[in-house]
Amino acid sequence: MHYAKNILETIGNTPLVKLNKLTAELPCLVLAKYETFNPGNSVKDRMALKMVEAAEASGDLKPGGTIIEGTSGNTGMGLALVAIVKGYKMVCVISDKQSKEKIDILKAVGCEVVVCPTDVAPDDPQSYYSTSKRLAQETPNSWYVNQYDNPANAEAHFESTGPEIWEQTAGKITHFIAGVGTGGTISGVGKYLKMKNPDIKIWGVDTYGSVFKKYHETRIFDENEIYPYITEGIGEDILPKNVDFKIIDGFTKVTDKDAAVYTQRLAKEEGFFLGNSAGAAIKGLLQLKEHFKEGDVVVILFHDHGSRYVGKMYNDNWMREKGFID
């Protein structure tokens, strides 16, 4: 008999799926690393499990403890599944720009959810960074995850996502493209792929209102680059330690409108029911088309599932309100 001993054993080994219609103009083969096949429907399951196991090994997380994390939803979901199986309590601190679906899903898997304002500085006491740190200090027997700076985040992708992509493409991959938030996915995968073949190009997809592209090109942290944006799951107003700028060859920025429109297009033209960052990633890929030639094998990573965005990017009334469709 073959069966998983618990839901955590189903994390990883996600499929590679060829894109057809949206990439028809490109000369290369484009394959999607389809991370919604993880049990929590996102790539974040991988690093959630790895970060908890590392904290257990170091003694930072003790039996019966409370896990506390600031999250845009998907890391919270991954951590919640780990907490259920391993017997921990879970507190998710989330910003108010995140979809109602994300908050409802976190509650459905037993999380306590604390909602904070989006439009405050990272060091503001009300920000979700500050609030999650404060709650961890105030809560007995708790562990603050800090996915942005926690090295186990990138390690999870160096150990699992990167090797899977290398094996699935039989080492023929030439480019890897992913949206960048905490930086763990792109840095861990990128480190592994460049170890195997230093010529593989690693491209990050950023959003307008985020600091990554400007910082990568100038090494200047420009606060003028920071302003509120709608796109979920990518971009930052801080520099997480997990973003390894040496591994990333370049960034392309995608507008909120393009990210939303292409999220819908992935569903309607490819049958890929995915989250908002996937729309940004595919538009970013198309913006990079001059970098690809015939024979190239481009892998794009799609982070999360469309069910988190039914009230937003998949709702035409919401899209009209934002001016994204007529």
QUIZIBEL-V840849 format. One record per residue. RES is the residue in three letters. PHI is phi in whole degrees, 0 to 359 (NA if undefined). Layout:
# QUIZIBEL-V840849
res	phi
RES	PHI
RES	PHI
This chain:
# QUIZIBEL-V840849
res	phi
MET	NA
HIS	243
TYR	204
ALA	277
LYS	291
ASN	201
ILE	297
LEU	293
GLU	286
THR	266
ILE	286
GLY	94
ASN	54
THR	279
PRO	282
LEU	259
VAL	233
LYS	288
LEU	273
ASN	237
LYS	285
LEU	290
THR	252
ALA	301
GLU	281
LEU	271
PRO	279
CYS	251
LEU	277
VAL	244
LEU	241
ALA	263
LYS	277
TYR	266
GLU	282
THR	289
PHE	285
ASN	293
PRO	297
GLY	269
ASN	64
SER	205
VAL	300
LYS	291
ASP	303
ARG	299
MET	281
ALA	300
LEU	297
LYS	296
MET	294
VAL	294
GLU	299
ALA	294
ALA	290
GLU	294
ALA	295
SER	276
GLY	87
ASP	290
LEU	246
LYS	251
PRO	310
GLY	74
GLY	285
THR	248
ILE	269
ILE	233
GLU	209
GLY	276
THR	210
SER	273
GLY	124
ASN	286
THR	297
GLY	301
MET	296
GLY	300
LEU	296
ALA	298
LEU	297
VAL	296
ALA	298
ILE	299
VAL	292
LYS	262
GLY	84
TYR	250
LYS	271
MET	226
VAL	242
CYS	253
VAL	254
ILE	228
SER	273
ASP	286
LYS	277
GLN	288
SER	296
LYS	301
GLU	302
LYS	299
ILE	295
ASP	297
ILE	294
LEU	298
LYS	294
ALA	297
VAL	260
GLY	89
CYS	281
GLU	275
VAL	245
VAL	248
VAL	257
CYS	239
PRO	292
THR	280
ASP	273
VAL	230
ALA	294
PRO	305
ASP	270
ASP	296
PRO	303
GLN	274
SER	295
TYR	288
TYR	295
SER	295
THR	295
SER	294
LYS	297
ARG	297
LEU	299
ALA	294
GLN	290
GLU	274
THR	263
PRO	298
ASN	50
SER	241
TRP	225
TYR	271
VAL	291
ASN	54
GLN	302
TYR	293
ASP	246
ASN	283
PRO	297
ALA	294
ASN	299
ALA	294
GLU	300
ALA	301
HIS	278
PHE	294
GLU	274
SER	236
THR	297
GLY	300
PRO	300
GLU	299
ILE	296
TRP	300
GLU	291
GLN	294
THR	264
ALA	52
GLY	73
LYS	269
ILE	303
THR	245
HIS	219
PHE	236
ILE	232
ALA	207
GLY	294
VAL	241
GLY	237
THR	288
GLY	91
GLY	297
THR	295
ILE	294
SER	285
GLY	291
VAL	296
GLY	299
LYS	299
TYR	294
LEU	295
LYS	289
MET	295
LYS	284
ASN	206
PRO	297
ASP	279
ILE	296
LYS	266
ILE	246
TRP	244
GLY	260
VAL	256
ASP	242
THR	238
TYR	292
GLY	109
SER	246
VAL	269
PHE	298
LYS	298
LYS	299
TYR	295
HIS	299
GLU	275
THR	237
ARG	59
ILE	251
PHE	274
ASP	258
GLU	294
ASN	292
GLU	284
ILE	269
TYR	202
PRO	297
TYR	220
ILE	267
THR	306
GLU	257
GLY	92
ILE	229
GLY	80
GLU	209
ASP	254
ILE	226
LEU	248
PRO	298
LYS	295
ASN	284
VAL	276
ASP	265
PHE	295
LYS	290
ILE	279
ILE	276
ASP	280
GLY	185
PHE	236
THR	233
LYS	258
VAL	239
THR	286
ASP	304
LYS	297
ASP	299
ALA	299
ALA	290
VAL	297
TYR	285
THR	297
GLN	296
ARG	296
LEU	303
ALA	291
LYS	280
GLU	253
GLU	242
GLY	74
PHE	261
PHE	271
LEU	233
GLY	277
ASN	300
SER	290
ALA	292
GLY	299
ALA	296
ALA	295
ILE	291
LYS	294
GLY	300
LEU	302
LEU	294
GLN	293
LEU	265
LYS	302
GLU	293
HIS	274
PHE	252
LYS	228
GLU	300
GLY	93
ASP	291
VAL	240
VAL	256
VAL	251
ILE	247
LEU	261
PHE	255
HIS	284
ASP	214
HIS	263
GLY	293
SER	300
ARG	285
TYR	230
VAL	298
GLY	276
LYS	240
MET	300
TYR	262
ASN	248
ASP	296
ASN	295
TRP	297
MET	298
ARG	291
GLU	304
LYS	277
GLY	78
PHE	275
ILE	226
ASP	279
